[in-house]
Amino acid sequence: MADRRTFNVVILGVGFLFIFTAFTTCGNVEQTVVKSLENDTFSGSGYHSLGIIYGIFSFSNLLAPTVVTVIGPKITMFLSGLLYSGYIAVFIIPSTWSFYLTSVLIGIGAAMLWTAQGHFLVENSEASTINRNTGMFWALLQCSMFFGNLYIYLDWNGKTEITDSSRKNMFLSLLVASILGTLSFLVLRKSHQEEEMLSEEEGQSLLSTHTMYKHRARTAVQDAKSEFKNILQLLKTKTIVLLSPCMAYSGLELSFYSGVYGTCIGATAQFGEAAKGLIGISGIVVGIGEIVGGGLFGLLCKNNRFRRTSVVFLGMVVHFVAFYLIFLNIPDDAPVVFKTTTQKNPYLTPSVSIALLCSFLLGLGDSCFNTQLYSILGRVYAEHSTPAFAIFKFIQSVFAAVAFFYSGYVLLMWQLLLMIILGFTGTLCFFVVERMQNFSVDFQED
């Protein structure tokens, strides 16, 4: 039994590793690839596509649990994987309508995939194994930052232009990875809990398959209604209102490190022939920052309310240092130039080592905020963790979508300033929530 569950968790992690090797790499280079297209009929924007994905994802999260309950996590993940593969395939022969249509579909697919993943992980874990299984899955997922970005570096280093054949070869490789990940979900075995439910349903032999699914759908809709009511109630609570700026900030910086910063590096004229290859190295270094941060703060600071504020404060300082160095090191017009490289000169002569240090700091700071937001929500809303995490994902995704939409029009300096204001406000509000929690614990002890 334990072996079957461990097997499922490993296969789940491997599936996500392959799919997100394709998608994370795609998101990192998307705007750069779109800018390089020698195609007058294509008028899409990588930023807009990612904005659509996160926007649709945020609202689809509200419906996803119903779908997963009705058709089961395994089939949901397989179908979602196909949508991810479809999005990657569009870049092989790009057209504007298919680019934006698959952006909408992958937004829906992402919500289904992550909801099913959480459902399946819990199904295959017990109280004693949930931390180990989550750690195993997370470690495999983080490796997705390495392989695709390494390919980018090896293939693009020394190139000033991305040729059609280079683009097609890269996205064919990513498509193969995504399809392998999708197919791996078919290898997943039924959990003991699922088998019991099926045998119970089969035992009621009078019920047809149609009636059985109808019954499941009715139950799922009722659950979704009560879950939605819980979400609306939690949205009115003081804690969620105070944590909202911090959640919103995590959305802005998510869009910046995952799609905007790599594009800025690739557009910096002073990096010359190394610029395009550096996008891949930057993605790898962001991943290293995420892993170092997640490992340190996720494992060392579990359930320790005194350390949470220290980690969030560190995250803010790390990000502000990164933003200041980016402001000095990267030209102001880097996010907005389209057909050319940057025309403006930054305050310093652009340095590769400073650019990659900032990539590391962006990943490290992101893991500080995310691990501690999960930690505080899990502690304050231990009884209502699902709707609390749904609110977090919703706010984060909406602000990531908004950020992607303005990223192609707003100069780098103003993007950094906006993140500094929201980051500072979010950190202050986080401190207030911690203080409230400490007071309530002290009050209960008295």
C-alpha positions as CSV (number, residue, x, y, z in Angstrom):
1,M,0.0,0.0,0.0
2,A,2.7,2.5,1.1
3,D,4.8,1.5,-2.0
4,R,1.9,2.2,-4.3
5,R,1.3,5.6,-2.7
6,T,5.0,6.5,-2.9
7,F,5.1,5.3,-6.6
8,N,2.1,7.6,-7.3
9,V,3.8,10.6,-5.7
10,V,7.1,10.1,-7.6
11,I,5.2,9.7,-10.9
12,L,3.1,12.8,-10.2
13,G,6.3,14.7,-9.5
14,V,8.0,13.4,-12.7
15,G,4.9,14.3,-14.7
16,F,4.9,17.9,-13.4
17,L,8.7,18.1,-13.9
18,F,8.3,17.3,-17.7
19,I,5.3,19.6,-18.2
20,F,6.8,22.5,-16.3
21,T,10.2,22.1,-17.9
22,A,8.3,23.0,-21.1
23,F,6.0,25.6,-19.7
24,T,8.4,27.5,-17.4
25,T,11.0,27.7,-20.2
26,C,8.3,28.8,-22.6
27,G,7.2,31.6,-20.2
28,N,10.8,32.7,-19.6
29,V,11.5,33.2,-23.4
30,E,8.1,33.8,-24.8
31,Q,8.3,37.6,-25.3
32,T,11.8,37.3,-26.7
33,V,10.6,34.6,-29.2
34,V,7.6,36.6,-30.2
35,K,9.8,39.7,-30.9
36,S,12.1,37.5,-33.1
37,L,9.3,36.2,-35.4
38,E,9.9,37.0,-39.1
39,N,6.1,36.9,-39.7
40,D,4.1,40.0,-40.6
41,T,0.8,38.3,-40.0
42,F,1.5,37.5,-36.4
43,S,0.6,40.3,-34.0
44,G,0.6,38.6,-30.5
45,S,2.4,39.6,-27.4
46,G,4.0,37.2,-25.0
47,Y,3.1,39.5,-22.0
48,H,-0.5,39.6,-23.1
49,S,-0.6,35.8,-23.5
50,L,0.8,35.3,-19.9
51,G,-1.7,37.9,-18.6
52,I,-4.6,36.0,-20.2
53,I,-3.3,32.7,-18.7
54,Y,-3.1,34.1,-15.1
55,G,-6.4,36.0,-15.5
56,I,-8.3,32.9,-16.6
57,F,-6.5,30.7,-14.1
58,S,-7.6,32.9,-11.2
59,F,-11.3,32.6,-12.0
60,S,-11.1,29.0,-13.2
61,N,-9.9,28.0,-9.7
62,L,-13.4,28.6,-8.4
63,L,-14.8,25.9,-10.7
64,A,-11.9,23.4,-10.8
65,P,-12.8,21.4,-7.6
66,T,-16.2,20.5,-9.1
67,V,-14.6,19.2,-12.3
68,V,-12.0,17.2,-10.3
69,T,-14.7,15.6,-8.1
70,V,-16.8,14.6,-11.1
71,I,-14.1,13.1,-13.4
72,G,-11.4,12.3,-10.9
73,P,-7.9,13.8,-10.5
74,K,-6.1,11.3,-12.9
75,I,-8.2,12.1,-16.0
76,T,-8.3,15.8,-15.1
77,M,-4.5,16.0,-15.0
78,F,-4.2,14.1,-18.3
79,L,-6.6,16.4,-20.1
80,S,-4.9,19.5,-18.6
81,G,-1.5,18.2,-19.7
82,L,-2.9,18.0,-23.3
83,L,-3.9,21.7,-23.1
84,Y,-0.4,22.6,-21.9
85,S,1.1,20.6,-24.8
86,G,-1.3,22.4,-27.2
87,Y,0.0,25.8,-26.0
88,I,3.7,24.7,-26.5
89,A,2.8,23.4,-30.0
90,V,1.5,26.8,-31.1
91,F,5.1,28.2,-31.1
92,I,6.2,25.7,-33.8
93,I,3.8,27.3,-36.4
94,P,2.6,30.5,-34.7
95,S,-0.6,32.3,-35.6
96,T,-2.3,35.0,-33.5
97,W,-5.7,33.4,-33.1
98,S,-4.3,30.0,-31.9
99,F,-1.8,31.7,-29.7
100,Y,-4.5,33.6,-27.7
101,L,-7.0,30.7,-27.9
102,T,-4.5,28.3,-26.3
103,S,-3.7,31.0,-23.7
104,V,-7.3,30.9,-22.6
105,L,-7.4,27.0,-22.6
106,I,-4.1,26.7,-20.7
107,G,-5.5,29.1,-18.0
108,I,-8.4,26.7,-17.5
109,G,-6.1,23.7,-17.7
110,A,-3.7,25.2,-15.1
111,A,-6.5,25.6,-12.6
112,M,-7.7,22.0,-13.2
113,L,-4.1,20.6,-13.1
114,W,-3.2,22.2,-9.7
115,T,-6.5,21.4,-8.1
116,A,-6.2,17.8,-9.2
117,Q,-2.6,17.7,-8.0
118,G,-3.5,18.8,-4.5
119,H,-6.4,16.3,-4.4
120,F,-4.2,13.4,-5.6
121,L,-1.3,14.2,-3.3
122,V,-3.6,14.3,-0.2
123,E,-5.3,11.0,-1.4
124,N,-1.9,9.3,-1.5
125,S,-0.7,10.6,1.8
126,E,-1.3,10.2,5.5
127,A,-0.6,12.6,8.4
128,S,2.8,10.9,8.8
129,T,3.8,11.1,5.1
130,I,2.2,14.4,3.9
131,N,5.4,16.5,4.6
132,R,7.7,13.9,3.0
133,N,5.4,13.6,0.0
134,T,5.0,17.3,-0.5
135,G,8.8,17.7,-0.2
136,M,9.4,15.0,-2.8
137,F,6.9,16.5,-5.2
138,W,8.2,20.1,-4.7
139,A,11.9,19.0,-5.2
140,L,11.0,17.3,-8.5
141,L,8.9,20.3,-9.6
142,Q,11.7,22.8,-8.9
143,C,14.1,20.8,-11.2
144,S,11.9,22.0,-14.1
145,M,13.7,25.4,-13.8
146,F,17.0,23.7,-14.9
147,F,16.7,21.6,-18.0
148,G,14.7,23.8,-20.4
149,N,16.7,26.9,-19.4
150,L,20.0,25.0,-19.9
151,Y,18.8,24.1,-23.4
152,I,18.2,27.9,-24.0
153,Y,21.7,28.8,-22.9
154,L,23.4,26.1,-25.0
155,D,21.3,26.8,-28.1
156,W,21.1,30.6,-27.9
157,N,24.5,31.6,-26.5
158,G,26.3,33.8,-29.1
159,K,23.2,34.3,-31.2
160,T,21.8,37.8,-31.7
161,E,18.8,36.6,-33.7
162,I,16.6,33.5,-33.1
163,T,16.1,31.8,-36.5
164,D,12.9,30.0,-37.4
165,S,14.7,26.6,-37.4
166,S,16.2,27.3,-34.0
167,R,12.7,28.2,-32.6
168,K,11.1,25.1,-34.2
169,N,13.7,22.7,-32.8
170,M,13.5,24.2,-29.3
171,F,9.7,24.1,-29.1
172,L,9.6,20.5,-30.6
173,S,11.9,19.4,-27.8
174,L,9.7,21.2,-25.2
175,L,6.5,19.6,-26.8
176,V,8.1,16.2,-26.5
177,A,8.8,16.9,-22.8
178,S,5.2,18.1,-22.2
179,I,3.7,15.1,-23.9
180,L,5.9,12.7,-21.9
181,G,4.7,14.4,-18.7
182,T,1.1,14.2,-19.8
183,L,1.4,10.5,-20.7
184,S,3.0,9.7,-17.3
185,F,-0.3,10.5,-15.6
186,L,-1.8,7.5,-17.3
187,V,0.6,5.3,-15.3
188,L,-0.8,6.5,-11.9
189,R,-2.5,3.8,-9.9
190,K,-5.8,4.1,-8.1
191,S,-5.5,5.1,-4.5
192,H,-7.0,2.9,-1.8
193,Q,-9.6,5.6,-1.0
194,E,-10.6,5.8,-4.7
195,E,-10.9,2.0,-5.0
196,E,-13.2,1.9,-2.0
197,M,-15.4,4.6,-3.4
198,L,-15.6,2.8,-6.8
199,S,-16.4,-0.6,-5.2
200,E,-19.1,1.1,-3.2
201,E,-20.6,2.7,-6.3
202,E,-20.3,-0.6,-8.2
203,G,-22.0,-2.4,-5.4
204,Q,-25.1,-0.4,-6.0
205,S,-25.6,-2.3,-9.2
206,L,-29.0,-0.8,-9.9
207,L,-27.2,2.5,-10.6
208,S,-26.2,3.1,-14.2
209,T,-22.9,4.8,-15.0
210,H,-24.9,7.9,-16.1
211,T,-26.7,8.0,-12.8
212,M,-23.5,7.5,-10.9
213,Y,-21.8,10.5,-12.6
214,K,-25.0,12.5,-12.1
215,H,-24.9,11.8,-8.4
216,R,-21.2,12.7,-8.3
217,A,-21.9,16.0,-10.1
218,R,-24.8,16.9,-7.8
219,T,-22.6,16.3,-4.7
220,A,-19.7,18.3,-6.3
221,V,-22.0,21.3,-7.1
222,Q,-23.3,21.3,-3.5
223,D,-19.7,21.2,-2.2
224,A,-18.7,24.0,-4.6
225,K,-21.6,26.2,-3.3
226,S,-20.7,25.7,0.3
227,E,-17.0,26.3,-0.5
228,F,-17.9,29.5,-2.4
229,K,-19.8,30.7,0.7
230,N,-16.8,30.0,2.9
231,I,-14.6,32.0,0.5
232,L,-17.0,35.0,0.6
233,Q,-17.0,34.8,4.5
234,L,-13.2,34.6,4.7
235,L,-12.8,37.6,2.3
236,K,-14.6,39.8,5.0
237,T,-12.2,38.7,7.8
238,K,-9.6,41.2,9.0
239,T,-6.7,38.8,8.5
240,I,-7.4,38.2,4.8
241,V,-7.9,41.9,4.2
242,L,-4.6,42.7,5.9
243,L,-2.7,39.9,4.0
244,S,-4.1,41.0,0.6
245,P,-1.4,43.5,-0.1
246,C,1.3,40.8,0.6
247,M,-0.6,38.3,-1.7
248,A,-0.9,41.0,-4.4
249,Y,2.8,41.8,-4.2
250,S,3.6,38.1,-4.6
251,G,1.6,38.3,-7.9
252,L,3.5,41.3,-9.2
253,E,7.0,39.9,-8.4
254,L,5.9,36.4,-9.8
255,S,5.2,38.0,-13.2
256,F,8.5,40.0,-13.0
257,Y,10.9,37.1,-12.3
258,S,9.0,34.6,-14.5
259,G,8.5,36.6,-17.7
260,V,9.7,40.2,-17.6
261,Y,13.2,40.0,-16.1
262,G,14.5,37.4,-18.6
263,T,13.1,39.5,-21.5
264,C,14.9,42.6,-20.1
265,I,18.2,40.7,-20.0
266,G,17.7,39.4,-23.6
267,A,17.0,42.9,-24.8
268,T,20.0,44.6,-23.2
269,A,22.2,45.8,-26.1
270,Q,25.4,46.0,-23.9
271,F,25.3,42.2,-23.3
272,G,25.9,41.7,-27.1
273,E,25.9,38.2,-28.4
274,A,25.7,36.7,-24.8
275,A,22.3,38.4,-24.2
276,K,19.9,35.7,-25.5
277,G,21.9,32.8,-23.9
278,L,21.8,34.7,-20.5
279,I,18.0,34.4,-20.5
280,G,18.5,30.6,-19.9
281,I,21.2,31.1,-17.2
282,S,19.0,33.7,-15.5
283,G,16.1,31.2,-15.3
284,I,18.4,28.5,-13.8
285,V,19.7,31.0,-11.2
286,V,16.2,32.1,-10.2
287,G,15.4,28.3,-9.7
288,I,18.5,28.0,-7.4
289,G,17.3,31.0,-5.4
290,E,13.9,29.4,-5.0
291,I,15.3,26.0,-3.9
292,V,17.8,27.6,-1.4
293,G,15.0,29.8,0.1
294,G,12.3,27.0,0.1
295,G,14.7,24.6,1.7
296,L,15.9,27.0,4.4
297,F,12.7,28.7,5.3
298,G,10.2,26.0,4.4
299,L,11.9,23.4,6.6
300,L,13.6,25.4,9.3
301,C,10.8,27.8,10.2
302,K,7.8,25.4,10.2
303,N,5.0,26.6,12.6
304,N,7.3,29.1,14.4
305,R,5.4,32.4,14.6
306,F,8.5,34.3,15.8
307,R,10.5,33.5,12.7
308,R,7.8,34.3,10.1
309,T,8.2,38.0,10.4
310,S,12.0,37.7,10.2
311,V,11.8,35.7,6.9
312,V,9.3,38.1,5.3
313,F,11.5,41.1,6.3
314,L,14.5,39.3,4.8
315,G,12.5,38.7,1.6
316,M,11.6,42.4,1.4
317,V,15.2,43.5,1.9
318,V,16.5,40.9,-0.6
319,H,14.0,42.0,-3.2
320,F,14.6,45.7,-2.6
321,V,18.4,45.2,-3.0
322,A,17.7,43.2,-6.3
323,F,15.3,46.0,-7.6
324,Y,18.0,48.7,-6.8
325,L,20.7,46.8,-8.6
326,I,18.4,46.0,-11.6
327,F,17.5,49.8,-11.8
328,L,21.3,50.6,-12.0
329,N,22.3,47.6,-14.2
330,I,19.5,47.2,-16.8
331,P,18.3,49.9,-19.3
332,D,15.0,51.6,-18.5
333,D,13.4,50.7,-21.9
334,A,14.4,46.9,-21.7
335,P,10.8,45.6,-21.0
336,V,9.2,47.8,-23.7
337,V,11.5,47.6,-26.8
338,F,10.0,45.3,-29.5
339,K,11.9,45.0,-32.8
340,T,15.3,46.3,-31.5
341,T,17.5,46.0,-28.5
342,T,17.6,48.7,-25.8
343,Q,18.5,52.3,-26.9
344,K,19.0,53.8,-23.4
345,N,22.0,53.5,-21.2
346,P,21.7,52.4,-17.5
347,Y,23.5,54.1,-14.7
348,L,26.2,51.4,-14.5
349,T,27.8,49.5,-17.4
350,P,25.6,46.4,-17.6
351,S,27.3,43.5,-15.8
352,V,26.5,39.9,-16.3
353,S,27.4,38.9,-12.7
354,I,25.2,41.7,-11.2
355,A,22.3,40.6,-13.6
356,L,22.6,36.9,-12.4
357,L,23.0,38.0,-8.7
358,C,19.6,39.8,-9.1
359,S,18.1,36.6,-10.6
360,F,19.2,34.6,-7.5
361,L,17.9,37.4,-5.2
362,L,14.5,37.4,-7.0
363,G,14.1,33.6,-6.5
364,L,15.3,33.8,-2.9
365,G,12.9,36.6,-2.0
366,D,10.0,35.0,-3.8
367,S,10.4,31.8,-1.7
368,C,10.6,33.9,1.5
369,F,7.2,35.5,0.8
370,N,5.5,32.3,-0.5
371,T,6.6,29.9,2.2
372,Q,5.5,32.4,5.0
373,L,2.2,33.2,3.4
374,Y,1.4,29.5,3.2
375,S,2.6,29.1,6.8
376,I,0.5,31.9,8.3
377,L,-2.6,30.9,6.3
378,G,-2.2,27.3,7.4
379,R,-1.9,28.3,11.0
380,V,-4.7,31.0,11.1
381,Y,-7.1,29.0,9.0
382,A,-6.3,25.4,10.0
383,E,-10.0,24.5,9.8
384,H,-10.6,26.4,6.5
385,S,-7.3,26.0,4.7
386,T,-8.8,25.2,1.3
387,P,-10.8,28.4,0.8
388,A,-8.0,30.5,2.4
389,F,-5.4,29.1,-0.1
390,A,-8.0,29.6,-2.9
391,I,-8.2,33.3,-2.0
392,F,-4.4,33.5,-1.9
393,K,-4.1,31.9,-5.4
394,F,-6.9,34.1,-6.7
395,I,-5.4,37.5,-5.5
396,Q,-1.9,36.4,-6.6
397,S,-3.0,35.4,-10.1
398,V,-5.2,38.5,-10.7
399,F,-2.2,40.8,-9.9
400,A,0.2,38.7,-11.9
401,A,-2.2,39.0,-14.9
402,V,-2.5,42.8,-14.4
403,A,1.3,43.1,-14.2
404,F,1.8,41.1,-17.5
405,F,-0.6,43.4,-19.3
406,Y,1.2,46.6,-18.3
407,S,4.7,45.2,-18.6
408,G,5.0,45.8,-22.3
409,Y,4.1,49.5,-21.9
410,V,5.6,50.7,-18.6
411,L,9.3,51.6,-18.3
412,L,11.4,49.4,-16.0
413,M,11.9,52.2,-13.4
414,W,8.1,52.5,-12.8
415,Q,7.6,48.8,-12.6
416,L,10.2,48.5,-9.9
417,L,8.8,51.5,-8.0
418,L,5.3,50.0,-8.0
419,M,6.7,46.7,-6.6
420,I,8.7,48.5,-3.9
421,I,5.5,50.4,-2.7
422,L,3.3,47.3,-2.7
423,G,6.1,45.1,-1.2
424,F,6.7,47.6,1.7
425,T,2.9,47.9,2.3
426,G,2.5,44.1,2.2
427,T,5.3,43.5,4.6
428,L,3.9,46.0,7.1
429,C,0.5,44.4,6.9
430,F,2.0,40.9,7.4
431,F,3.7,42.2,10.6
432,V,0.3,43.5,11.8
433,V,-1.3,40.1,11.2
434,E,1.5,38.3,13.2
435,R,1.1,40.8,16.0
436,M,-2.7,40.1,16.1
437,Q,-1.9,36.3,16.2
438,N,0.6,36.7,19.0
439,F,-1.9,38.8,21.0
440,S,-4.7,36.2,20.6
441,V,-2.4,33.4,21.6
442,D,-1.2,35.4,24.7
443,F,-4.8,36.2,25.5
444,Q,-5.9,32.5,25.3
445,E,-2.9,31.6,27.6
446,D,-4.0,34.2,30.2
